[in-house]
Amino acid sequence: MLRRKFLKNSSMGTAGVFSAPLMASCQENSEENSETEIVKPIVVCTWNFHNATAKAWEVLNAGGNALDAIEQGVMIEEADVENQTVGMGGRPDRDGNVTLDACIMDKDSNCGAVLCMQNIAHPISVARKVMEDTPHVMLAGKGAERFAYEKGFKNENLLTEQSKQEWLEWKKTSKYETIINIENHDTIGMLAIDKNGDIAGGCTTSGMGYKYAGRVGDSPIIGAGLFVDNEIGGATATGVGEEVVRTVGSFLIVELMRQGKTPQEACEVGVKRIMEKNKGRKDFQIGFLAINKKGETGGYCVHPGFTYRVYSEEGHVNNTSDSYIKV
């Protein structure tokens, strides 16, 4: 893409302004990073989406790259009508429309996202097309939907009968609330390291159930719901996205790992930062998941109940996250 070539050339052009001591320091850091022992391949995802991690591991174990593993892994949940937080069958907004959000990020910090998109079952794949086939990062609403059709995606009715009937029942009271750990505001976020040690991540959701039309949470926002730095690691979030956006949560966690914190320590700081901004509040759930370049993982949440699944050569395990608020 022209934009990416420009950025590359610009960075090359400015390289000469660095002093010799600084360049030497960077070289030393690079040598240290090159010696980091990386556990690979490995894939992690928010919640107990075992079919998603199994598919991603299938790609990784066959020698595939992290980006393909992410896309194919989360697509499993996007297609599962029993999962009412993602893709086909997701809970609609208060007007009865299913709108989907997703983003994806690769090892080179390329990223793509779609927001508030209707009638397309696999927003993660459209987000990848935005990343690879346009000079943009985000496409929203009807523009994202039109772009998807241009790329060959088919128009599908995403509102299943189950989600429709639940929405009609909700309309009797129209009570707007987010019940802790109940699937009306959750997400699948996934992070993977492939055989080359490269990291990618993705996040996809139908958003908060019965949300105000046009609402977008953290999931498709790079730096909030997802962030990847191939030198450091990656992080993703789930829960009430408004609170994650306010602290740019996933970016914060990656930067904390850059400063030397483990994934677990970084996730804990991320949640505590949110709670410091919400003193006295206990009416929402947030869960953070992180992985560093060595393949170490960590998760932390506001309320008990958040889990995250890990698949590597050591096995396929669902981990229960520790929480800020205890039982």
N, C-alpha and C positions, 0 to 999 in steps of 0.2 A: 504494500500500500504506500502511496506517495507520502502520507503523513509519517508513517513509521520510518521510511527512508530518510526523510528530512530530520527526524529526531535523532536517528543514528548518525547522520553526517554532522549534525550540530554538536553532538557529544564528542565526536572525534575531533572536531575543530577546536573545541575548548580544552582538550586534554593538555595542550601545551602550557596552559597557565598555571598548572600545579607545580609547586616547588619540589626539588629533588628529595628533601626529607619526607615530605608528605607522600610522594610516590613510593619511596622506600617503605614507609609505614604501611601503605596499602598493599604492597607486594608481600610484606610479612604476614598481614592479616589474611591475604589470599592463600598463602602457603599453609597457614594454620587451618583455614577452612577446608583446604584440599585434603588434609589429613583426618578430617572428621569421619568417624566410622558411621556409616549410614545403614540402618536396618531397612532392607528393601527386598522385594516390594512389600507394600503395606497399604491398606485402605481403612479409613474410619468414617463413620457417619453418625449423625445425631439420631437418637432413639433406636429402637430395636428393629430396624428395617433389614432383617437378615437376608431377604431375597436380593436387595439392592447391593449389599456388600458382597454377596456370593457372585453376582454377575460381574461386578467390578474386579473381584479377585480372579475370576475366570479370564478376563482380559489381561490382567497383570501377569498372572502365572503362565500365560502363553507367550509372554514377551512383549505384550502391547504397551503403549505409552499411557501415562497417567491421565492425559486429557480424554482419550477414548474411554478409559475405564470409568472416569467420572460421568461422562455423558451416558454411556450404556447402563451404568449402575442406577442413576437416578431416574432414567426412563422407565425402569421397572415399576417404580412407585407412581410415576405420572400415569401409567397405563392401568394401575390397579384401582378399580372402581370401589373397592372396599376401604381404600384409604381416602377419607374425605377431607384431607388437608392439602392434597397435591393433585394437580392434573385432572384427568377425567373423573367425574364424580365429586369434585371438590365442592365445598359448601359455597353457595352464592352470596352476593352482596344483598342488601336489604331490598333491592329491586328485583331480585331473582336472577341476576346475571352472574355466571361464573367467570371471574377474571383472574388471570394467572400472571405470576411474576417469576422471573428466574435470572440468574447470572452465572457466568463461567469465567475462569481465569487460568491462564497457562503459565508455564515456567518462565516465559519471557516478559511477564506482566501485561501481555495482551489480554483484553477482557471484553465481554459483550453482555448485554442485558436487554430483557424485554419487560415492560411494565404494563399492568392493567390490560392484558391482551385476552381477547375472547375467541372462542371457536377453534382453537388450535391445541391439540392434546399434549404436545411435547414442547413446552417453552424453552427447555434447556437446549434443545437442538436449534431452535430459532435464535437463541442468544449466541450460540456458537457461530451461526451464519452471520450475525451482526458483527461479531469479532473478526471473522475471517474474510468477509466479502464486502464490508463497508468501511469507510473511514471513521465511523461513529462508535460510541460505546453503548449508548442506550437508544432504544426505540420504544415508543409508548402508544397504547390504545390502538386506534384504527390504523395508524401508520405502521405499527408493528404487525398487525394482522395482515395488512395489504402486502407488506414485505414477505411474510411467511407464504402467502399464496404465490407470489412471484418466484419463490424458491421451491415450489412444488408441494408444500404442505397442504393437506386437505381440510376442508371445513367440516367440523364435527360438533354435534350438540353435546356439550360437556355436562349438562344438568341431568343427572340420573334420576330415576323415579324416587329412590330413597332420599336423596338430597332435596328433591323438590317437595316431598311430603313433609320433611322436617322443617323446611323453610316456611311452608304454609302453616304449620303448627306454631312456629316461632312468631309469625305475623299476628297471632291472636293477642299477644302481649307486647311484642316488639321490644322486649327487654334487652338492652345492650350491655352485655357483660362478658368478661373473659374468665371462665372457670379454670382454676389451677389444674394443669396437667390433663385437661379435657380437650379433645381434638377440635377446637374451633380457632386455634391460632398457632398451630405448629407447622413445622417445616422439615424437609430433609436437606441437611447440609452435608456435603461429602468432601473429604480430602484424601489424596493418594500420592504415594511415592512409587515410581516405577523402577525397573532394573537399572536404569542409568542414574538413579538418584534424583530425578527431576520431579517436581511437585506441581500438582494442579488441583483445582477445587471447583465445586459447583454448588448451587443452592436453588431450590425450586419450591414453590408453594402456591396454594390458592388463596392465601392470606387469611385474615381474621374472618370467621364466619359471620355473615350478616352485617358486614362493614358498610360504612357509608360509601355510596357509589363513587369510584375514583380513588379510594384510599389505596395507598401503597406503603408497605412497611419497610423493614430493613433488608429483606431477602434479596432483592435485585440491586441493592446499592453497594457498589464496590467500596470496601473499607468499613461498612457497617455489618451487613449480613455475611460477608465473605471477604477475605484478603489473603493473598499468597505472595510470598517473596521467596524465590527459589534458593537464595543464599541462607535463609533463616528458617522458614516454615510457613504454616498457614493456620488460619482460624476461621470458624464459622459459628453462627448463632441460631438460636431458635427461641420461640416465645413471643412476647409482646414487642413487636419491632420498633415501636416508637421510642422505647427506652434504650434500645441498642443504638438507634440513630443518634440520639442525643450525646452519646459518648464516643461515637465512631468505633464501636466495640471491637470488631475483628482486627482493624488496623492497630488499635491500642495493644491488643494481645501480641501481635507479631512484633511490634516495637519493644514490648517488654521482654520478649524472648531475645531480641537483638541485644538488649542490655545485659543478657545473661541469665534471665529467669527461665526455669523449666516450663514446659507447657502447663503443668498443673499450677504452678505458682502464678503464671500469667493469667490463667483463667480466673483464679481466685481474686486477683487484683481487679480484673475486669468487672466481675460481679460486684465487688465491694465499692468500686467507683460509681456504679449505677445506684447502689443502695445509699451512698452518701448524698446523691442528688435527690433521693426520694425518702428522706427521713420520716419515719413513722408509717410508711406505706408497706403493706404486705399483701396487696390484692392483685399481684401479677407474678408471672413466672418468666424467668430468663435462663437459658442454658447456653454455655459456651463450650466449644470443643476445639482443641488445638493439637497440632503435631509439629515437631521441629525437624531439622534436617537429619538428625540421627534416628528418626523414627520413634522417638519418645512421644507419648500422648498424654493428654490431660483433659479433664472436664470438671465443670463446677456450675452450680445453679443457685437460684434464690431459694426455692422450696424443694424438699425431698421429692423424688419421683423421676427426675431426668436420668436417662441412660444413654450410653453411646456404644456402638458396636465396632469391634476391631477385627480385621481379618489379615493374617500374615502367615508365614510358614509355621509359626508357633500355635496356630489354631484360629478358631472363629468364636469370639467371646463377646457377650454383652456385659458391659461394665456399668455398675450403679455409681452415679456421681455423688460426691459429697455436696452439701448445701450450706448456704449462708444461714438460713433459718432452720433450726433443728426441730425434730418432731416433739 
